[in-house]
Amino acid sequence: MDSLWARLPVDKITPWAKARLATLRQEQIPELYWSDLYNLGQEAEKNGELFLASNIYQDIIDHTSLASQRDAALAGLAGLSGQGASTGSRLEHLSHHWLEQTTDPAMLLGMVGAGLAYQGGRALAWRQLQRWGVGESLGMWGQKGLAALGGFIAEVPAFVLVGKGTHQIFGDNVSWELQEVQQELLGSAMVLGALKLSGFSGHGALKKLHGFDGALLAGTPRRLAGLYPVTQKVIPSGAMLAGIMAGNRAQAAYY
């Protein structure tokens, strides 16, 4: 445990994590200690505290003599960093946690709140651009881009605050310390931003592949029409997983 404390900067550990680590530090049975530490790493990963999770996994890898726990920690670290594991295992790791999160009521309400905030922020930004009379100078793509940015600026805090508020209503231990909220805002911005970019890329790939005109995927595909029932499902799903992987890698690299 002393090695883990030495590698963890105090300003990057949330209060609940400090309390859990302090309790673990009293465990005298190695098998139980390493098992509980791994479980804490899993919980930290689920909560989006990737810096803590990655350091826990690395500490287990460096110091445990139990092969099964070392292998589990290696898989967890590989899933966070996107390195040292096959693409299939990384996708399995990410999709498993993604399914856990998307069935969490707090996550679902956070996503609903974020979606509403995005729409409201985008509409407000669009109206403000028209009021300033800068539409012609920016062009349609410039206006859409700035409006989308306005929506994104509203979306990120809504996602974090609604999610944390819902957890607190359900009786979960929630910290509202400024530093922790700032870290969650940054992490959510990375993941949501990566998902938006990957979604945009997937949409563009479908348009180009099947020869659609305009911004919408409407009408009959001009090319490869027989493949469209498959690609319209596979490409967006693949883009979403790519966005999740990119967001997680960005978080792991930052933290």
C-alpha positions in Angstrom: 0.0 0.0 0.0 2.8 2.4 0.7 3.9 2.2 -2.9 0.4 3.1 -4.0 0.2 6.1 -1.7 3.6 7.3 -3.0 2.5 7.2 -6.6 -0.9 9.0 -6.0 -0.8 12.8 -5.9 -3.1 13.9 -3.1 -4.8 16.5 -5.3 -6.0 13.8 -7.7 -7.6 11.5 -5.1 -11.2 12.2 -4.2 -12.4 12.1 -0.5 -14.3 8.8 -0.9 -11.2 7.2 -2.5 -8.9 8.4 0.4 -11.3 6.9 2.9 -11.5 3.6 1.1 -7.7 3.4 0.6 -7.2 4.2 4.3 -9.4 1.3 5.3 -7.6 -1.0 2.9 -4.3 0.0 4.4 -5.3 -1.8 7.6 -5.9 -5.2 5.9 -3.3 -7.7 7.0 -4.2 -10.7 4.8 -2.5 -10.3 1.4 -5.1 -12.2 -0.6 -8.0 -10.1 0.8 -6.0 -6.9 0.4 -5.2 -7.4 -3.3 -8.8 -8.6 -4.0 -10.3 -5.6 -2.3 -7.9 -3.3 -4.0 -8.8 -4.7 -7.4 -12.5 -4.2 -6.6 -11.7 -0.6 -5.7 -10.0 -0.2 -9.0 -13.2 -1.5 -10.8 -15.4 0.9 -8.8 -13.1 3.8 -9.5 -13.2 3.0 -13.2 -17.0 2.8 -13.2 -17.1 6.2 -11.5 -14.9 7.7 -14.2 -11.8 8.1 -11.9 -9.4 6.6 -14.4 -6.3 8.0 -12.9 -7.0 6.2 -9.7 -8.1 3.0 -11.4 -5.0 2.9 -13.6 -2.6 3.4 -10.7 -4.4 0.7 -8.7 -4.1 -1.8 -11.5 -0.4 -0.9 -12.0 0.3 -1.4 -8.3 -1.3 -4.8 -8.4 0.7 -5.7 -11.4 3.9 -4.6 -9.8 3.5 -6.1 -6.4 1.1 -9.0 -6.2 2.4 -12.6 -6.4 -1.0 -14.0 -7.4 -1.2 -14.7 -11.1 -5.0 -14.5 -11.4 -5.1 -11.0 -9.8 -2.2 -9.8 -11.9 -3.9 -11.0 -15.1 -7.1 -9.3 -14.1 -5.2 -6.0 -13.4 -3.4 -6.3 -16.7 -6.7 -6.7 -18.5 -8.1 -3.7 -16.7 -5.1 -1.5 -17.4 -5.1 -2.6 -21.1 -8.8 -1.7 -21.4 -8.1 1.8 -20.0 -5.0 2.5 -22.1 -6.0 0.7 -25.3 -2.5 -1.0 -25.3 -1.2 -4.5 -24.6 -4.5 -6.2 -25.4 -6.3 -7.4 -28.5 -8.9 -5.2 -30.1 -11.5 -7.7 -29.2 -10.7 -7.8 -25.5 -10.6 -4.0 -25.4 -14.0 -3.8 -27.0 -15.3 -6.4 -24.6 -13.9 -4.5 -21.7 -15.4 -1.2 -22.8 -18.7 -2.5 -23.9 -19.1 -4.3 -20.6 -18.7 -1.1 -18.6 -20.7 0.9 -21.1 -23.7 -1.5 -20.6 -23.3 -1.2 -16.9 -23.4 2.6 -17.1 -26.2 2.8 -19.5 -28.5 0.7 -17.3 -27.7 3.0 -14.3 -30.7 5.3 -13.6 -28.4 8.2 -12.8 -26.5 7.7 -16.1 -29.8 7.5 -18.0 -31.2 10.7 -16.4 -27.8 12.4 -17.0 -28.0 11.5 -20.7 -31.6 12.8 -20.9 -30.6 16.1 -19.1 -27.6 16.5 -21.3 -29.6 16.0 -24.5 -32.1 18.6 -23.5 -29.3 21.0 -22.5 -27.6 20.5 -25.8 -30.8 21.3 -27.8 -31.5 24.3 -25.7 -27.9 25.6 -25.8 -27.7 25.1 -29.5 -30.9 26.9 -30.2 -29.9 29.8 -27.9 -26.5 30.1 -29.6 -28.2 30.0 -33.1 -30.6 32.8 -32.1 -27.8 34.8 -30.7 -25.8 34.6 -33.9 -28.8 35.8 -35.9 -29.3 38.6 -33.5 -25.7 39.7 -33.9 -26.1 39.6 -37.7 -22.9 37.5 -38.3 -24.7 34.7 -40.2 -23.6 35.7 -43.7 -20.0 36.2 -42.8 -19.8 32.8 -41.0 -21.7 30.9 -43.7 -24.0 28.0 -42.9 -21.3 25.6 -41.7 -19.8 28.2 -39.4 -23.2 29.0 -37.9 -23.9 25.3 -37.4 -20.5 24.7 -35.8 -20.8 27.6 -33.3 -24.3 26.6 -32.5 -23.2 23.1 -31.8 -20.4 24.4 -29.7 -22.9 26.3 -27.6 -25.0 23.2 -27.2 -21.9 21.2 -26.1 -20.9 23.8 -23.5 -24.4 23.4 -22.0 -24.5 19.6 -22.4 -21.3 18.7 -20.4 -22.2 20.4 -17.0 -25.8 19.1 -17.4 -24.6 15.6 -17.8 -22.4 15.7 -14.8 -24.7 17.7 -12.4 -27.8 15.7 -13.2 -25.9 12.4 -12.8 -24.4 13.5 -9.5 -27.7 14.9 -8.2 -29.5 11.7 -9.1 -26.9 9.6 -7.3 -27.3 11.8 -4.2 -31.1 11.4 -4.3 -30.7 7.6 -4.4 -28.6 7.8 -1.3 -25.1 7.3 -2.8 -22.0 8.9 -1.4 -21.5 11.9 -3.6 -18.7 14.6 -3.3 -19.4 18.1 -4.5 -15.9 19.3 -3.9 -14.9 21.8 -6.6 -11.8 19.8 -7.6 -13.7 16.6 -8.1 -16.5 18.3 -10.0 -13.9 19.9 -12.3 -12.3 16.6 -13.0 -15.7 15.0 -13.8 -16.5 17.9 -16.1 -13.2 17.5 -18.0 -13.6 13.7 -18.2 -17.1 14.0 -19.5 -16.1 16.6 -22.0 -13.5 14.2 -23.4 -15.9 11.3 -23.7 -18.9 13.3 -25.0 -16.7 15.2 -27.4 -15.2 11.9 -28.8 -18.6 10.4 -29.2 -19.8 13.4 -31.1 -16.8 13.4 -33.4 -17.1 9.7 -34.0 -20.9 10.0 -34.6 -20.3 12.8 -37.2 -17.6 10.6 -38.9 -19.9 7.6 -39.0 -22.7 9.7 -40.5 -20.3 11.1 -43.1 -19.0 7.6 -43.9 -22.6 6.4 -44.6 -23.3 9.3 -46.8 -20.2 8.9 -48.9 -20.5 5.1 -49.1 -24.1 5.1 -50.4 -24.1 8.4 -52.3 -26.7 10.3 -50.3 -27.2 14.0 -51.2 -27.6 16.7 -48.5 -27.2 16.5 -44.8 -29.7 13.8 -44.1 -29.7 10.1 -44.8 -33.0 10.2 -46.6 -34.3 8.6 -49.7 -32.9 5.7 -51.7 -29.1 5.1 -51.6 -27.5 5.8 -55.0 -24.8 3.2 -54.4 -24.6 -0.2 -52.8 -28.3 -0.1 -51.9 -28.3 -3.8 -51.0 -25.8 -3.3 -48.2 -27.5 -0.3 -46.7 -29.7 -2.3 -44.2 -26.5 -3.7 -42.7 -24.2 -0.6 -42.9 -26.8 1.7 -41.4 -26.6 -0.4 -38.2 -22.9 -1.5 -38.3 -21.3 1.8 -39.1 -23.0 3.9 -36.3 -22.4 1.2 -33.8 -18.7 1.0 -34.8 -18.4 4.7 -34.6 -19.9 4.8 -31.1 -17.4 2.2 -29.9 -14.6 4.0 -31.5 -15.7 7.2 -29.7 -15.9 5.4 -26.4 -12.4 4.0 -26.9 -11.0 7.4 -27.9 -12.6 9.1 -25.0 -11.3 6.6 -22.5 -7.8 6.8 -24.0 -7.9 10.6 -23.8 -8.9 10.3 -20.1 -6.2 7.8 -19.3 -3.6 9.9 -21.1 -4.6 13.0 -19.2 -4.9 11.5 -15.8 
